[in-house]
Amino acid sequence: MIKISIIMPVYNKEKYLKNTIDSILKQEYKNFELIIVDDGSTDKSKYICDECASKDSRIKVYHIQNGGVSNARNIGLKYATGDYIQFIDADDTINTNTFSKYIDILNNKLYDVIFSSYNKVNHDQEILENIKLDYIGNTTKDDILSDFAKNQFNTGYYGWISNKLIKSDIIKENKLKFDKNIVLAEDLDFFVKVYSCASTFYFLNYNTFNYLQEAENSSFFQKKIDYYMQLIIHLRIKEFLELNNKFINENKSILEQRIRDYVFYIVFYEDLNISKIENEVNRVYENKTITKNITLNYVPTFKNIIVFLVTKNKFREIYRLLLMRNKARKIAKGIMGE
């Protein structure tokens, strides 16, 4: 009988935690374990977890020092004993028939990855948006990768944490882990590794979970975007597509633009301080994996000029342009305000 391991990191989610756990315990399919990793919560989350575990032997709780969501998920993977892995965040909920739907599919074929559609909801659990799939049923890796960049950047579903069921052996045999250095889009980075190792895929046209928008204490809204790491993730996606001979057409154009964007963002969103600009430009310029993967666009826009200057290590010129732009904006704002 197929066993599902649900891995749920928790950090200060006392407001949502009981609903999330209840949504899992109400599943019609009962052969699962819920692995909760309390990532050093300072609110009542740890007590809620322990109380729930005391009432259901399928719940296992691990209390650890705060180390971030990637570390917590890795610990969950370490202790998982199921045939399949389901991740969920502690402020989302799983719909009642989800596991039964998965098992119906797996009874016919043990797929490596099952994708599903899902809902974006508000605090009243009202559906704000239904994220639909671009494929239905058994789908080849070739088909998935043909439009990978477009579908990911339009919907994000290749990177969302909870809309997938993954065969445990794919993760264990390839020793896959979340990168603890990434604090935003760490799930996308992890799943690209999964897709690299997986061979069989199924798309389930069923809304398996509800993704709560703007939850209190959401890590998404607390994270300062590390554009350098976002650039690294996109270079990994590019490499993944290249290895599968799919870095062509829209995949190519979309990712080349994304890579240029992140190179620009690295310096544009840095403090307007010449030393900090120098450090960021040097960090990009000295990483030859980055510079060899930048495809320049010679249309003379502000962004394209900045990216070009980064590839030439011209941090002083970049600083002057950013300073001039900042002064011009202040002048324009003063005039418009008069």
C-alpha positions in Angstrom: 0.0 0.0 0.0 1.5 3.3 -1.1 2.6 5.6 1.8 2.7 9.4 1.5 5.1 11.5 3.6 3.9 15.1 4.0 6.7 17.4 5.0 5.7 20.7 6.6 8.1 23.3 8.0 6.7 25.6 10.6 7.8 28.9 11.9 5.4 31.1 13.9 2.2 29.9 12.2 0.0 29.6 15.2 -2.9 31.4 13.4 -3.1 28.9 10.6 -1.5 25.7 11.8 -4.5 23.9 13.2 -6.5 24.4 9.9 -3.5 23.1 7.9 -3.1 20.0 10.0 -6.8 19.4 10.1 -7.0 19.5 6.3 -4.4 16.7 6.2 -6.0 14.6 8.8 -9.3 14.8 7.0 -7.9 13.1 3.9 -10.0 10.1 2.7 -6.7 8.2 2.0 -5.2 7.3 5.4 -1.8 5.8 4.8 0.4 8.8 5.3 2.7 10.4 7.8 2.9 14.1 8.6 6.4 15.2 9.4 6.3 18.6 11.0 9.6 20.4 11.4 9.3 23.3 13.9 12.0 25.7 12.8 12.5 27.4 16.2 9.1 29.0 16.5 8.7 31.6 19.2 4.9 31.6 19.3 2.5 28.8 20.2 3.2 26.8 17.1 5.4 24.3 18.8 2.7 23.5 21.4 0.0 23.1 18.7 2.3 20.7 16.9 2.9 18.6 20.0 -0.7 18.6 20.9 -1.7 17.3 17.5 1.0 14.7 17.5 -0.2 13.4 20.9 -3.6 12.7 19.3 -2.5 11.0 16.1 0.5 8.6 15.8 0.9 9.5 12.1 2.2 13.0 13.1 5.9 13.3 13.9 7.3 16.6 15.2 10.9 17.6 15.2 11.9 20.8 17.1 15.1 22.4 15.8 16.9 25.7 16.1 15.9 28.3 13.5 17.8 27.5 10.3 15.4 28.5 7.5 12.8 26.8 5.5 15.3 24.9 3.2 17.1 23.4 6.2 13.7 22.4 7.7 12.6 20.7 4.5 15.9 18.8 4.3 15.4 17.5 7.8 11.9 16.5 6.9 13.3 14.5 3.9 15.8 12.9 6.2 13.1 11.4 8.4 10.5 10.6 5.6 9.7 7.0 5.2 7.0 7.2 2.6 7.0 6.1 -1.1 6.0 9.6 -2.2 6.7 13.1 -0.8 4.2 15.9 -0.5 5.4 19.3 0.7 3.1 21.8 2.2 3.5 25.2 3.9 2.0 25.7 7.3 -0.5 28.4 6.2 -2.0 26.5 3.2 -4.6 23.7 3.2 -4.9 20.5 1.2 -8.3 19.6 -0.2 -10.1 16.5 1.1 -9.8 14.2 -1.9 -6.3 15.0 -2.9 -4.5 11.9 -1.7 -7.2 9.6 -3.1 -6.9 11.3 -6.5 -3.1 10.7 -6.4 -3.5 7.0 -5.4 -6.0 6.4 -8.2 -3.4 7.5 -10.6 -0.5 5.7 -9.0 -2.5 2.4 -8.9 -2.2 2.5 -12.7 1.4 3.7 -13.0 4.0 4.8 -10.4 4.8 8.2 -11.9 7.9 10.0 -10.8 6.1 13.4 -10.4 2.4 14.3 -10.4 1.5 17.9 -10.9 -1.9 19.4 -10.0 -3.9 22.6 -10.3 -4.6 24.7 -7.2 -6.4 27.7 -5.8 -5.1 31.0 -4.6 -7.4 32.0 -1.7 -7.8 34.9 0.8 -8.2 34.6 4.6 -11.8 33.7 4.3 -10.8 30.8 2.0 -12.5 32.5 -0.9 -11.0 31.6 -4.3 -9.2 34.5 -5.8 -7.7 32.6 -8.8 -7.5 29.0 -10.1 -4.1 28.1 -11.5 -4.8 25.7 -14.3 -2.4 23.3 -16.0 -1.2 23.5 -19.5 -1.3 19.7 -19.8 -3.6 16.9 -18.7 -2.7 13.3 -18.0 0.4 11.4 -18.9 2.9 13.9 -20.4 6.3 13.4 -21.7 9.4 15.3 -20.5 10.0 16.5 -24.0 6.6 18.2 -24.0 7.1 19.8 -20.6 10.4 21.2 -21.5 9.4 22.6 -24.8 7.4 25.4 -23.1 9.0 25.2 -19.7 10.1 28.9 -19.4 6.9 30.3 -20.7 4.7 28.1 -18.5 6.8 28.7 -15.4 7.0 32.5 -15.7 3.3 32.7 -16.6 2.0 30.6 -13.7 4.9 29.6 -11.4 3.5 26.1 -11.0 6.7 24.3 -11.8 8.2 26.0 -8.7 5.3 26.1 -6.2 6.0 23.8 -3.3 2.6 22.1 -2.6 1.1 21.2 -6.0 3.3 18.2 -6.6 3.7 14.6 -5.4 7.2 13.2 -5.9 8.5 9.7 -5.8 10.8 9.4 -2.8 13.4 7.3 -4.7 14.0 10.2 -7.1 15.0 12.4 -4.2 16.9 9.7 -2.1 18.8 8.0 -4.9 20.0 11.3 -6.3 20.6 12.8 -2.9 18.6 15.9 -3.7 18.4 18.7 -1.2 17.2 22.2 -0.9 19.9 24.8 -1.2 20.2 26.4 2.2 21.9 29.5 0.6 18.7 30.4 -1.3 15.9 32.1 0.7 13.6 32.9 -2.2 12.6 30.5 -5.0 14.4 27.8 -3.2 11.5 25.5 -4.2 11.9 26.2 -7.9 15.7 25.5 -7.6 14.9 22.2 -5.9 12.3 21.1 -8.4 14.6 21.7 -11.3 16.9 19.1 -9.8 13.9 16.8 -9.4 12.9 17.3 -13.1 16.4 16.6 -14.2 16.3 13.1 -12.5 12.6 12.3 -13.2 11.3 10.5 -16.3 7.6 10.1 -16.0 5.1 12.9 -15.3 1.3 13.1 -14.8 -0.8 16.3 -14.8 -3.9 16.1 -12.6 -6.7 18.5 -13.4 -7.8 18.8 -9.8 -7.3 21.7 -7.3 -5.3 19.8 -4.7 -4.5 22.7 -2.3 -5.3 26.3 -1.4 -2.5 28.7 -1.4 -3.1 31.5 1.1 -2.3 35.0 -0.2 -0.5 37.5 2.1 -0.5 35.3 5.1 0.7 36.9 8.3 4.4 36.2 9.0 4.8 34.9 5.4 8.4 34.4 4.7 7.8 35.5 1.1 7.0 39.1 2.2 9.8 39.2 4.7 12.6 38.2 2.4 14.9 40.8 0.8 15.3 39.6 -2.7 18.8 38.4 -3.3 19.0 39.1 -7.1 22.4 37.4 -7.3 20.9 34.1 -6.2 17.9 34.5 -8.4 20.4 34.9 -11.3 22.2 31.7 -10.2 18.8 29.8 -10.2 18.1 31.0 -13.7 21.5 29.9 -14.9 20.7 26.5 -13.5 17.4 26.4 -15.4 19.3 27.3 -18.5 21.8 24.5 -18.0 18.9 22.1 -17.3 17.3 23.0 -20.6 20.6 22.9 -22.5 21.3 19.4 -21.2 17.9 18.3 -22.6 18.4 20.2 -25.9 15.5 22.5 -25.1 17.3 25.8 -24.8 15.7 27.0 -28.0 12.8 29.2 -29.2 10.9 30.8 -26.3 12.9 29.0 -23.7 16.0 30.7 -25.1 14.5 34.2 -25.5 12.7 34.3 -22.2 15.7 33.0 -20.2 18.2 35.3 -21.9 16.0 38.3 -21.0 15.6 37.0 -17.4 19.4 36.7 -17.0 19.9 40.2 -18.3 17.2 41.5 -16.0 18.8 39.9 -12.9 22.2 41.3 -13.8 20.6 44.7 -14.0 18.6 44.3 -10.7 21.8 43.3 -8.8 23.2 46.8 -9.2 20.0 48.8 -9.7 18.5 47.8 -6.4 21.8 48.0 -4.5 22.3 51.1 -2.2 23.6 54.0 -4.2 27.1 53.7 -2.7 30.1 53.3 -5.0 31.8 50.7 -2.8 28.7 48.5 -2.7 28.2 49.0 -6.5 31.8 48.0 -7.0 31.4 44.8 -4.9 28.3 43.7 -6.8 29.7 44.4 -10.2 32.9 42.5 -9.3 30.9 39.6 -7.9 29.2 39.2 -11.3 32.2 40.0 -13.5 34.5 37.6 -11.7 32.1 34.7 -12.0 32.9 33.5 -15.5 29.9 31.1 -15.5 27.7 34.2 -15.3 29.5 36.4 -17.8 29.7 33.7 -20.5 26.0 33.2 -20.2 25.0 36.9 -20.6 23.6 37.5 -24.1 23.8 41.3 -24.6 21.1 43.3 -26.2 22.5 46.3 -28.0 19.3 48.3 -28.1 20.5 51.4 -26.2 18.1 51.3 -23.3 19.2 52.2 -19.7 19.0 48.6 -18.6 20.9 47.3 -21.6 23.7 49.9 -21.1 24.0 48.9 -17.4 24.2 45.2 -18.3 26.9 45.9 -20.9 28.9 47.9 -18.4 28.7 45.1 -15.9 30.3 42.7 -18.4 33.1 45.2 -18.8 33.5 45.7 -15.0 32.9 49.4 -15.4 31.5 50.0 -11.9 32.4 53.7 -11.8 30.5 54.4 -15.0 27.5 52.4 -13.6 27.6 54.4 -10.4 27.6 57.7 -12.3 24.7 56.6 -14.4 22.7 55.5 -11.4 23.5 58.7 -9.6 22.5 60.8 -12.6 19.2 58.9 -12.9 18.5 59.4 -9.3 19.1 63.1 -9.5 17.0 63.4 -12.6 14.1 61.7 -10.9 14.3 64.1 -8.0 14.3 67.1 -10.3 11.4 65.7 -12.3 9.5 65.0 -9.0 10.1 68.5 -7.9 8.8 70.0 -11.1 5.8 67.8 -11.2 5.0 68.7 -7.6 5.0 72.4 -8.3 
